[in-house]
Amino acid sequence: MARKITYQQAVNEALAQEMARDETVIVMGEDVAGGSGADGEMDAWGGPLGITKGLYSQFGDRVMDTPITESAFIGAAVGAATAGLRPVAELMFVDFMGVCFDQMFNQAAKFRYMFGGKAETPVVVRTMYGAGLRAAAQHSQCLYSIFTHIPGLKVVTPSTPYDAKGLLIQSIRDNDPVIFFEHKTLYTLEGDVPEEAYTIPFGEANVTREGSDVTIVTLGRMVHVAHEAADALSSDGISCEVVDLRTTSPMDTDTIIESVENTGRLVVLDESHPRCSIASDVSALVSQEAFDSLKAPIRMVTAPHVPVPFADNLEDLYIPDAAQLQQAVRTVMGKD
Amino acid sequence: MQLSKDDLLRAYRIMKTVREFEERLHVEFATGEIPGFVHLYAGEEASAAGFCMHLDGRDKIASNHRGHGHSIAKGCDVHAMMAEIYGRETGLCAGKGGSMHIADLSMGMMGANGIVGGGPPLACGAALAAKKLGTGGVALAFFGDGASNQGTVMESLNLATVWNLPCIFVVENNGYAEATSSKYSVSCDDAADRAGAFNMPGVVVDGHDFFAIHEAGGEAVRRAREDSAPTLIEVKTNRYYGHFEGDAQTYRGKDEVKNLRANRDCLDLFRARVTSADLVEDAELDAIDGEAGDLIEDAVIKAKAASRPAASELLTDVYISY
């Protein structure tokens, strides 16, 4: 039975349902309950934005506040995953990967391969990403392309409440390490979400809008920007197909290529920086695998190659928007 | 802590097997047949044996780049270890890990580690899992004096106390972080001094004395198992070889290793103590010497004869599901 809930509620519900289903699922992170050791109430925060609020009251000490020591607790989540638990660790902002990346890319990502196929590390790192909250350079980055680069990690970027719930449940049940990206501006987005638990498989992109002239490959928050632009372009008679990657590792290359073979044109929309990015990766893929189908050069619409600025006018300029995307689409259509 | 005769023979067998393993690798590495980096544990055997003899199938260890001794002491198969170091398909990690990544999770050996300070957070996680799952198990992290300065280690010591984890942290201070003396790189006299800042016992033991290590290890394991509380132990030890094989060790004093071998060797000290107390006969230890030598000889012969991994193995086992 579906009803409208927010992206934030969808994440919370996925965690609660999986914790109820499987006692080995635990949640840890900075202030994921909040109030540990203090005189006031326990479960005071549920994370800085209240995403995990209420889990402590339901699951007690399976919801663990941590010191602000990401290496230790992300590493502990990884170690616990090799020893029988299914930890869901919260890395408050993905920007903080700088102080714990080793435990993700040298430890968790490598165990299965370098131990000869015998390790299982079912850990999930949930993390908040993206620009738009005036949080400036160290709390606004995307960084999913860095994780996507690493064999052994799976990378998930849900764009809707429905996808957030289904992909998070899949992440928790998956036996490989998963980095789960939650866009901070999407938390209040509402959408239809079934009450019951369900999974969305990894590596299956979602064609969220069908079209015949241009393929727009995108992910996360930018899916909504793509729809805004596609709506505007349709009134000019330009038909856009929007492909939401859902997961960047594994990546659904078949759906991308099939769409470009149908439309003959590709624009990649990515909130992150342009170099060594999801945008450049998808562009390279299509250049190699579907070059003969292309009627125009590929365009990438990305943030510029600069840190995320603080001033509101500058941050608004930084984030790719529907107007830039429309311009790129018109360019590949030869109508600029 | 009272040790039975069987315990004494077992301790000696572990230490001698490690010694033979490492001395043989030193010889074989020089022939050029072993690929990559190899870091030898010879000289430090009492530490691995003294701690791991307290551990059982419930317990897990996280190791470091100098991990052969820990692996053998935790029960990893010696033939499979040797084959792994040769990069063979019969290796413990199917030839895909090598010396620096030897692991056998089924034996509670969570892995050697190529990252200095990489193991302690993982040990915290294993200890947390044991606590949450109620297995009664403990976790033990072996790391060096170099790693003792890493932030991951400080963070893990803190977390272990904050979460009351059944975890033991063992600093094997062999005097050198690569080529830099711990007298230079460690800010306090003993790395174990830092335990007080994390509200746990800090213990210093003589790394050449199996019995001292075994006693300190026993108390730390008891404290972890019964009280779910962590301990930091610093083992003052020495390595007989370089940081890695091929290290000319020009940073070491003249005759340093020669004197250590002559006067402070953990196997010699063990033998002298148990035979002078009439607990074990020299002949019994000699027999173990022979068996350990035969075991390693056989392991080397079989490793050399084994095949390298099939080319198709390049692409397998990155993920469980794709």
HADDOCK unambig.tbl for C-alpha pairs under 7 A between the chains (distance, minus, plus):
assign (segid A and resid 69 and name CA) (segid B and resid 155 and name CA) 6.06 0.50 0.50
assign (segid A and resid 71 and name CA) (segid B and resid 152 and name CA) 5.91 0.50 0.50
assign (segid A and resid 72 and name CA) (segid B and resid 121 and name CA) 4.81 0.50 0.50
assign (segid A and resid 72 and name CA) (segid B and resid 152 and name CA) 6.03 0.50 0.50
assign (segid A and resid 72 and name CA) (segid B and resid 155 and name CA) 5.40 0.50 0.50
assign (segid A and resid 72 and name CA) (segid B and resid 156 and name CA) 5.21 0.50 0.50
assign (segid A and resid 72 and name CA) (segid B and resid 159 and name CA) 6.93 0.50 0.50
assign (segid A and resid 73 and name CA) (segid B and resid 121 and name CA) 6.94 0.50 0.50
assign (segid A and resid 75 and name CA) (segid B and resid 121 and name CA) 4.66 0.50 0.50
assign (segid A and resid 75 and name CA) (segid B and resid 122 and name CA) 5.22 0.50 0.50
assign (segid A and resid 75 and name CA) (segid B and resid 125 and name CA) 6.90 0.50 0.50
assign (segid A and resid 76 and name CA) (segid B and resid 121 and name CA) 4.97 0.50 0.50
assign (segid A and resid 76 and name CA) (segid B and resid 122 and name CA) 4.97 0.50 0.50
assign (segid A and resid 76 and name CA) (segid B and resid 123 and name CA) 6.98 0.50 0.50
assign (segid A and resid 76 and name CA) (segid B and resid 124 and name CA) 5.20 0.50 0.50
assign (segid A and resid 76 and name CA) (segid B and resid 125 and name CA) 3.58 0.50 0.50
assign (segid A and resid 77 and name CA) (segid B and resid 125 and name CA) 5.62 0.50 0.50
assign (segid A and resid 78 and name CA) (segid B and resid 122 and name CA) 6.36 0.50 0.50
assign (segid A and resid 78 and name CA) (segid B and resid 125 and name CA) 6.66 0.50 0.50
assign (segid A and resid 79 and name CA) (segid B and resid 122 and name CA) 3.99 0.50 0.50
assign (segid A and resid 79 and name CA) (segid B and resid 123 and name CA) 6.26 0.50 0.50
assign (segid A and resid 79 and name CA) (segid B and resid 125 and name CA) 4.23 0.50 0.50
assign (segid A and resid 79 and name CA) (segid B and resid 126 and name CA) 5.25 0.50 0.50
assign (segid A and resid 80 and name CA) (segid B and resid 125 and name CA) 4.01 0.50 0.50
assign (segid A and resid 80 and name CA) (segid B and resid 126 and name CA) 4.72 0.50 0.50
assign (segid A and resid 80 and name CA) (segid B and resid 128 and name CA) 6.41 0.50 0.50
assign (segid A and resid 80 and name CA) (segid B and resid 129 and name CA) 5.09 0.50 0.50
assign (segid A and resid 83 and name CA) (segid B and resid 126 and name CA) 5.61 0.50 0.50
assign (segid A and resid 83 and name CA) (segid B and resid 129 and name CA) 5.99 0.50 0.50
assign (segid A and resid 84 and name CA) (segid B and resid 129 and name CA) 6.41 0.50 0.50
assign (segid A and resid 85 and name CA) (segid B and resid 129 and name CA) 6.01 0.50 0.50
assign (segid A and resid 112 and name CA) (segid B and resid 317 and name CA) 6.06 0.50 0.50
assign (segid A and resid 112 and name CA) (segid B and resid 318 and name CA) 6.06 0.50 0.50
assign (segid A and resid 112 and name CA) (segid B and resid 319 and name CA) 6.86 0.50 0.50
assign (segid A and resid 113 and name CA) (segid B and resid 96 and name CA) 6.79 0.50 0.50
assign (segid A and resid 113 and name CA) (segid B and resid 317 and name CA) 5.14 0.50 0.50
assign (segid A and resid 113 and name CA) (segid B and resid 318 and name CA) 5.05 0.50 0.50
assign (segid A and resid 114 and name CA) (segid B and resid 93 and name CA) 6.53 0.50 0.50
assign (segid A and resid 114 and name CA) (segid B and resid 96 and name CA) 5.03 0.50 0.50
assign (segid A and resid 114 and name CA) (segid B and resid 97 and name CA) 4.26 0.50 0.50
assign (segid A and resid 114 and name CA) (segid B and resid 101 and name CA) 6.57 0.50 0.50
assign (segid A and resid 115 and name CA) (segid B and resid 93 and name CA) 4.51 0.50 0.50
assign (segid A and resid 115 and name CA) (segid B and resid 96 and name CA) 6.77 0.50 0.50
assign (segid A and resid 115 and name CA) (segid B and resid 97 and name CA) 5.78 0.50 0.50
assign (segid A and resid 115 and name CA) (segid B and resid 101 and name CA) 6.96 0.50 0.50
assign (segid A and resid 115 and name CA) (segid B and resid 102 and name CA) 6.95 0.50 0.50
assign (segid A and resid 115 and name CA) (segid B and resid 103 and name CA) 6.00 0.50 0.50
assign (segid A and resid 116 and name CA) (segid B and resid 93 and name CA) 3.92 0.50 0.50
assign (segid A and resid 116 and name CA) (segid B and resid 94 and name CA) 4.86 0.50 0.50
assign (segid A and resid 116 and name CA) (segid B and resid 96 and name CA) 5.80 0.50 0.50
assign (segid A and resid 116 and name CA) (segid B and resid 97 and name CA) 6.99 0.50 0.50
assign (segid A and resid 117 and name CA) (segid B and resid 317 and name CA) 4.90 0.50 0.50
assign (segid A and resid 151 and name CA) (segid B and resid 318 and name CA) 6.65 0.50 0.50
assign (segid A and resid 152 and name CA) (segid B and resid 318 and name CA) 5.27 0.50 0.50
assign (segid A and resid 152 and name CA) (segid B and resid 319 and name CA) 5.82 0.50 0.50
assign (segid A and resid 175 and name CA) (segid B and resid 320 and name CA) 6.49 0.50 0.50
assign (segid A and resid 176 and name CA) (segid B and resid 319 and name CA) 6.20 0.50 0.50
assign (segid A and resid 176 and name CA) (segid B and resid 320 and name CA) 6.23 0.50 0.50
